[in-house]
Amino acid sequence: MAKTAVTRYPILGPIAERWSPRAFDDRQIAEQDLTALFEAARWAASAFNAQPWRFVYAARNDPAFETLLACLRDTNQSWARHAAVLVIAAAKTTHEDGSPNGHAIHDLGQAMATLAIEATARGIHVHQMAGFYPDKARALLGVPDGYEPKTAAAIGYLGDRSRLSEKLQEREAAPRQRKPLDELAFRGAWPKRG
Ligand SMILES: Cc1cc2nc3c(=O)[nH]c(=O)nc-3n(C[C@H](O)[C@H](O)[C@H](O)COP(=O)(O)O)c2cc1C
């Protein structure tokens, strides 16, 4: 099932075609495709070229998959257990000199967006999640101080949504919504209320 964005203006295919499914197929991701996703993330832009993104990941056949799965909240675990790969994405929150990197989370987000677009171009889907336990991820995955586990992601090929609960099937089929562009982008200055 494609859920390509209905855009008012034409945009690049992999941006329109990216969406966040919960129904994943059992198919594994070839090593070269998986590596390419992190390579794409590696080439994201970042403030001072600090590259604050770090990823801990496991494919479903890896023993660590269950560990990553255990870091997710139950609602996400229920569907993400079928993903081919799980990722915990962390940000390095300081610069090399110890000063805070106020853009670390922003730049981690850029890396994740880049990863997701590369994935889409390869027919692979990425579903990011805030619903996970950062402290548990830190402890179980050995994330050192100075790095903040920020999001999780389930990655894989689209599967049959009949394996989802009825409620999730509904959400899976629901049309994708976005705010209108004129509420988001302001030419010249922020619009005055009233
Ligand atoms: C940082 C972040 C956290 C998210 N957390 C969750 C989550 O915990 N569980 C979930 O099912 N979806 C989660 N999502 C997916 C969003 O709900 C989804 O991206 C949004 O509804 C837009 O849909 P689309 O990605 O299909 O365009 C998250 C997405 C992002 C970027």
The ligand as a Gaussian input file, in Angstrom:
#p B3LYP/6-31G(d) Opt

LIG

0 1
 C       10.625000      11.916000      16.499000
 C        9.439000      11.054000      16.120000
 C        8.825000      10.292000      17.094000
 C        7.759000       9.438000      16.756000
 N        7.253000       8.598000      17.723000
 C        6.382000       7.634000      17.346000
 C        6.018000       6.599000      18.256000
 O        6.525000       6.507000      19.386000
 N        5.121000       5.675000      17.829000
 C        4.564000       5.701000      16.581000
 O        3.769000       4.815000      16.264000
 N        4.911000       6.658000      15.684000
 C        5.813000       7.611000      16.015000
 N        6.230000       8.551000      15.101000
 C        5.677000       8.552000      13.741000
 C        4.786000       9.771000      13.522000
 O        3.549000       9.561000      14.148000
 C        4.638000      10.002000      11.995000
 O        5.886000      10.335000      11.457000
 C        3.638000      11.114000      11.713000
 O        2.339000      10.750000      12.083000
 C        3.616000      11.485000      10.235000
 O        3.320000      10.370000       9.471000
 P        4.264000       9.906000       8.258000
 O        5.652000       9.681000       8.827000
 O        3.661000       8.607000       7.769000
 O        4.263000      10.979000       7.236000
 C        7.277000       9.414000      15.419000
 C        7.901000      10.214000      14.444000
 C        8.974000      11.017000      14.791000
 C        9.659000      11.820000      13.694000

